[in-house]
Amino acid sequence: MSRFWKPGAERPQLLDDEEGGVIFFSAPSSAAGLYGYANLERQRQRLPVYKFRTAILYLVEKHATSIVVGETGSGKTTQIPQYLKEAGWAEGGRVIACTQPRRLAVQSVASRVAEEMGVKLGEEVGYTIRFEDVTNPGVTVIKFLTDGVLLREMMDDPLLTKYSVIMVDEAHERSLSTDTLFQRRRPDLRLIISSATIEAKSMSAFFSSSKKRPIQVPGDHIPEAVPAIISVEGKGFPVEIHYSEESFSNYEPAGDILVFLTGQDDIEAAVRLLMEDGQAPESRSSGLLILPLYSGLPRAEQDLVFSPTPKGKRKVIISTNIAETSLTLEGVVYVVDSGFSKQRFYNPISDIENLVVAPISKASARQRAGRAGRVRPGKCFRLYTEEYFVKEMPNEGIPEMQRSNLVSCVIQLKSLGIDNILGFDWISPPAPESMIRALEVLYSLGVLDDDAKLTTLLDPMISKMILSANEYGCSEEVITIAAVLSIQSIWVSMRGAQRELDDVKLRFAAAEGDHITYLNIYKGFLNSGKSPQWCHKNFINYQAMKKVLEIREQLIKLLKRLGMILKSCEKDTLAIRKAIVAGFFAHACRLETFGQNGMYKTLRSSQEVHIHPSSVLFRVNPKWVIYNSIVSTDRQYMRHVLAIDPSWLTEAAPHFYQLQKPYPAAY
Ligand SMILES: Nc1ncnc2c1ncn2[C@@H]1O[C@H](COP(=O)(O)OP(=O)(O)OP(=O)(O)O)[C@@H](O)[C@H]1O
């Protein structure tokens, strides 16, 4: 049985309806006129979504999943998280999360919401993107983040315990991360799926299926599993759409222009052309301020698109689909849509993944048009015909799940403990060939064992360390470390000759700790021409080093499959150490008593531990360390120890560590 909710008083009214199995909410159209707003608060109240505030809050409270569909610019992204906070969803240390497909949108929406709430960005309202965490744990209650970052958080905390509500915004983009995120959840965690251009019914059908219903725990306040759909009607400002066959004037009244092209090359070529044109005395481009926008552009250059347009000038932003969703670029009145974007396509038969220029979907075209008309009326020029738009353009793009190499996705699912991948219930199931191919590859690389379980080679902490190394530009070094860590020991066992072994170790010892020492040994081994004699002389186990070479080769193959390029950071051990911390942050310890074999306590459980005598840091006793594993003999000993700076812990795992202010005395 399903029903219509009617907004009005405190609680929406319940109406009966025939919409099979789905609770459907609708309301009368309420076109908002935003002209001449006096202040941000009034502007907030004039957004179309405001009329639906009570209804949205009511449905979120009642339902595990709510699907919010509303025109671009109706206020979904900036308002709903604030409504949730006002309604108490951030009380008791809980956090409201809102995901975006792209980093630029995360940053800009977070700044806008902080501004509307009158708070400093990074305090009550913050954001996290790769390499940048602008949140204050314990203080931040509304957090914007990319869906990829949320998926990573899920690897460390599968139930996403600190969040009360997760709003997956721009859900029509259907990235691999969002599709994966939808698979598992805590019973009381509320999910809001929002977009201007999503097929709400099919999404809802997916969440209605019994497999996706959160587990019911008796006695708990559990929301209804049947999803609610709410349609936020009403637009901001009108956007006139012009198709290419219509002739239009080249001269338009003032206003910035946002042009959607496909990729960096196209964009740079267009910028060059316009710039060259601007040199000519009578040129039409001379009053234009031409700005490229793509993800590889340095941050400072990206920020230029948000700065006010100089007087008498017109900004022309030439962008990839990085500006397609969620952004409000205040000056933009005109949007030019080429109708194409660069998309990743994977062919499981040839096992080749290509970036190709392909036509966009209607959903994307509407999003692009929605970048105009946000603070005043606008126009969108589509460089294709209306007939093409109506008859040929697909409604939605192909979900990333169905056009990607699934190797990394399978690893992520396996690390989440989801084993039955082939029989899995996806929103849009990937091609079986792609799934089988991914499993085959992982099996042949030794990442999965005979039972299709992750092998120790891909221990989650080591995997995280390697993935982070890719980001820090030190994968060459870190895979060597990973290889050494996956074998027993590289030293020849020297019972009774500890002193000699210690002397030898000094030749390679690095002040930073064992991991960097292993790199020195590996370099020495290569320089010797992988010589067994060299190993013998240095008490190094030659067989173990051969194994290290072998595992390293396997890892290189795996990284290539994952599309990663091996990079060396040369002598910058800081990058390496940070990558190690990114994987092993949970194994951090602080020195409690200094001495011959100082006593440490683990940060996580205050357990007493000591540095293993085989470590180069045995007698050094740095204040803060991380370890790879613990061996228990007469005491608990840390093996493979690295000295660290405690600030790296909060940097690598803000969700795990909160900085004490002021720093603990030992720091
Ligand atoms: N940085 C900003 N500067 C000025 N106005 C803004 C800004 N951000 C948002 N707004 C105003 O708030 C409105 C709602 O923006 P919001 O991003 O919440 O809409 P939305 O429904 O999420 O749209 P979309 O689906 O395009 O992301 C905009 O249309 C605009 O009028």
The ligand as an SDF file (V2000), in Angstrom:
LIG
                    3D

 31 33  0  0  0  0  0  0  0  0999 V2000
   27.7990   30.2550   -3.8580 N   0  0  0  0  0  0  0  0  0  0  0  0
   26.5700   30.7590   -4.0790 C   0  0  0  0  0  0  0  0  0  0  0  0
   26.4060   32.0740   -4.3760 N   0  0  0  0  0  0  0  0  0  0  0  0
   25.1910   32.5830   -4.5900 C   0  0  0  0  0  0  0  0  0  0  0  0
   24.0610   31.8690   -4.5540 N   0  0  0  0  0  0  0  0  0  0  0  0
   24.1590   30.5820   -4.2540 C   0  0  0  0  0  0  0  0  0  0  0  0
   25.4120   29.9450   -4.0110 C   0  0  0  0  0  0  0  0  0  0  0  0
   25.1910   28.6570   -3.7670 N   0  0  0  0  0  0  0  0  0  0  0  0
   23.8440   28.4740   -3.8540 C   0  0  0  0  0  0  0  0  0  0  0  0
   23.2420   29.6280   -4.1340 N   0  0  0  0  0  0  0  0  0  0  0  0
   21.7910   29.8420   -4.3260 C   0  0  0  0  0  0  0  0  0  0  0  0
   21.0970   28.7380   -3.7590 O   0  0  0  0  0  0  0  0  0  0  0  0
   20.3530   28.0750   -4.7820 C   0  0  0  0  0  0  0  0  0  0  0  0
   20.2590   26.6190   -4.4540 C   0  0  0  0  0  0  0  0  0  0  0  0
   21.5120   25.9750   -4.5840 O   0  0  0  0  0  0  0  0  0  0  0  0
   21.6660   24.4190   -4.3120 P   0  0  0  0  0  0  0  0  0  0  0  0
   23.0550   24.0750   -4.7300 O   0  0  0  0  0  0  0  0  0  0  0  0
   21.2690   24.1170   -2.9200 O   0  0  0  0  0  0  0  0  0  0  0  0
   20.5950   23.8140   -5.2950 O   0  0  0  0  0  0  0  0  0  0  0  0
   20.3650   22.3040   -5.7620 P   0  0  0  0  0  0  0  0  0  0  0  0
   18.9140   22.0760   -5.7470 O   0  0  0  0  0  0  0  0  0  0  0  0
   21.2140   21.3950   -4.9620 O   0  0  0  0  0  0  0  0  0  0  0  0
   20.8650   22.3680   -7.2410 O   0  0  0  0  0  0  0  0  0  0  0  0
   21.7370   21.3080   -8.1230 P   0  0  0  0  0  0  0  0  0  0  0  0
   20.8640   20.1460   -8.3790 O   0  0  0  0  0  0  0  0  0  0  0  0
   22.0590   22.0860   -9.3150 O   0  0  0  0  0  0  0  0  0  0  0  0
   22.9560   20.9750   -7.3010 O   0  0  0  0  0  0  0  0  0  0  0  0
   21.0590   28.4460   -6.0740 C   0  0  0  0  0  0  0  0  0  0  0  0
   20.2210   28.3440   -7.1740 O   0  0  0  0  0  0  0  0  0  0  0  0
   21.4590   29.8680   -5.8010 C   0  0  0  0  0  0  0  0  0  0  0  0
   20.3520   30.7480   -5.9800 O   0  0  0  0  0  0  0  0  0  0  0  0
  1  2  1  0
  2  3  1  0
  2  7  2  0
  3  4  2  0
  4  5  1  0
  5  6  2  0
  6  7  1  0
  6 10  1  0
  7  8  1  0
  8  9  2  0
  9 10  1  0
 10 11  1  0
 11 12  1  0
 11 30  1  0
 12 13  1  0
 13 14  1  0
 13 28  1  0
 14 15  1  0
 15 16  1  0
 16 17  2  0
 16 18  1  0
 16 19  1  0
 19 20  1  0
 20 21  2  0
 20 22  1  0
 20 23  1  0
 23 24  1  0
 24 25  2  0
 24 26  1  0
 24 27  1  0
 28 29  1  0
 28 30  1  0
 30 31  1  0
M  END
$$$$
